[in-house]
Amino acid sequence: MNLFETVKSSITVKQAAERYGCKVNRGDMICCPFHDDRHPSMKLNRDYFYCFGCGATGDVIDFVARLFGLSSYEAAKKLAYDFGIDPDKPPAAVALNRPYPLARAFRDDEMYCQRVLCDYLHLLERWKIEYAPQMPEDDPDDRFVEACQMMEYVDYLLDILMFAELEQRVKAVDTLMKDGDIAALEQRLNCLKKEVPHRGEERAIA
């Protein structure tokens, strides 16, 4: 089997969703990560997902590619790495190849950092569009300024966590976890979710 076939035969959409921080309810439903979904509207089947809200659908590779903004090949490689899959071995052998506890702890921390940074990057991308100055003489909104200053750096951190050599990834995760930066960022993002999220909604309220 090639990489795509091995990944899809070894990992269900539900397993991938849980691995990357999605909360799956008893009916295998989650809040869709691809639109502003307040109530679970995405169904996770073994081989594919489908959102009843926005219509997003695909297999486990499509899910991860869209979640992290990757190509299909990059998503397949990421899944293979994160789940300890060797594409040259059949799925039955893969099941026996469990990572050691320390390696698993690192992967969990790495996935946590990736999830928080991806959420932050998506927020910055939205801020850069929604809060851009309308006129040249307008004072820039603080959120627009933050987006301009931080997007490149956050994108750089995600590149390290997803594609760099193991030593670089370990250093990055260690720094983010040890200094409490990632936990503080997650707390801030959770607070921001409780506020009015869109400029359009602010105008409607006004």
N, C-alpha and C positions, 0 to 999 in steps of 0.2 A: 504493500500500500504506500501511496505517496503521503506527504505531510498532511495535506488537507483531509484525506480519507482517514488517516490515523487519528487526527485530532477529533474529527466529527464522530468517529466510532467509539472514542474513549471518554469523551466529555459531553455531558448533557448541557442544555442551555441553563437549566436550573442550577447545576453545579457551578457554572461560570458566573451566573448572576450572584449567587451567594458568596463566591470567592471574592468578587469585586465590590462587596458592600451593600448589595441590594437585599432588602428584607422581604423574604418570600412567605406569604401566608399559607394557610392550610389548603387552600384551593389552587396553590401554585400560581398565585397572582402577585404582581409587584406594581408599585407606582412606576410608571414609564419614565425612564431616565432621559428620554428624547423629547419630552415636552413638559410643560408645567402641569404635573399630574398630582392632584391632592388626594385622590382616592385610587387604589390599585385598579388599573385598567389594562395591564399587559398580562397576557396568559403565557406561561412557560410550559411548553410541551417538551417531550424528550428531544426531538430533533429540530424544533423550530419555535420561534416566539411570534406573538401577534398582539398588537396594541389595538384595542377597540376604540381608543380615543383618537390617535393620530394615524393609525393604519400601518405603523412601522412593522415590518416582518422580515424574517430571514432565519438562518441557522446560527449555530453557536459562534462561528467565525464572523458572520455579519454583525452579531450582537457586540462582540468585543471590538471589532474594527470601528463601529460607530461610537461605542462608548468612549474609546480613547483616541479617536481621530486617526486611525491607522489604515494602511492598505490591507487587503485580505491576506496577503502573504505575511505582512508584519504581525497581524492579529493571530494567525496560525502559529507563527514562531513564538509569540508571547504566551499563548495558551500551552504550547508544548513545554516551554521552559517552566512556567508557573505550576504546571501539574506534573512535572518530572517525567515527561513523555519522551521516549527515544523513538523517532520515526522508523528506525531500522528494526524495532522489535514489535511483535504483535501485541494487541491490547491485553491479552492474558498475562504476558510477561510484564507489561507496564504496571499492572495492579500489584505485583510483588515488589516493585522498585519504589518503596516509600522513602521520602527524605528523612534524614535524621532530625531529632527534635530541634537542634540549634539552627539547622538549615530551614526548617519549617518556620521557626520563630522569626528568622530574618525575612523570609518571604512574606509572612503576615505583616510585618512592619513595613516592608517595601510596598505591598499592595495598599496599605493604609495611607502611606505618604502619597502614592500615586492618585488614589481616589480623592483625597483632600485637595491636592494641587490641581487636578483636573476640574473639580468643582470651582475652585478659585479662578482658573483660567477662563472657564466658560462665563463666569460672572464678569471678569474684566473685559472679555470680548463684547459682552452685552453693554456694559457701561460705556465703552469707547464709542459705540454707535448711538446709544440712547441719550447720552449726556454730552455729546460733542457740542461746542458753541454754535449757535444758530447764525450769529452775525460776527464779523471780525472783531467788533469792539466789545463783545460780551466777555465778561470774566469767566474763565473756564471753571466748570464744576469740579469739586474735589475728587469725585469719582472718575471723571474723565482724566484728570491729571494722574491719579493712581494707576489707571489702566495704561496710560502711555508710559509710565515709569516702570511698571512691574511685569507687563506681558512678556517681554523678551526674556527676563530673568526666570519667570516661572516656566516658560517654554524650554529654557535651557536646563532647568532642574529635571523636568520630565524626560527630556532626551537622555540625560544621564541615567535616570532610574529605569528607563525602558531599554536602552540600547548600548550603554557603556559596558566596559569590562567589569567583572565582579568586584574587583578591588575598589574601583571608583564608586560603584553603587553602594557598597558597604559603608564607605566613608560618608557618602551623602545621607544615607538613612541614619547613620549614627549621629551625625550633626543635627539633623532635623528632629530626631527623637530625644536626644540628650538635652538640647537647649530648650526644649518645650515649644519650639516654633510651630511645629505642625499641629500640636494640640491647641495652641492659642489661636491658630488660623481656623481650625475646625470650629472652635467655640464662637469665633467672630462670624463665620459663615452661618452657623445655626441661628445666631441673633439676627442677622440680616434677613434670613428667611421669614422672620416674624414681622418684618417691616413691609411697607408698600414696595413691591418689587419693580414695577415698571413705570417709566415716565408717563406713558399713555394713561395709566390708571390714576396717576397724580393729577393729570389735567382733567380727567373725568370727575374726580372728587372736587377739584377746584370749581 
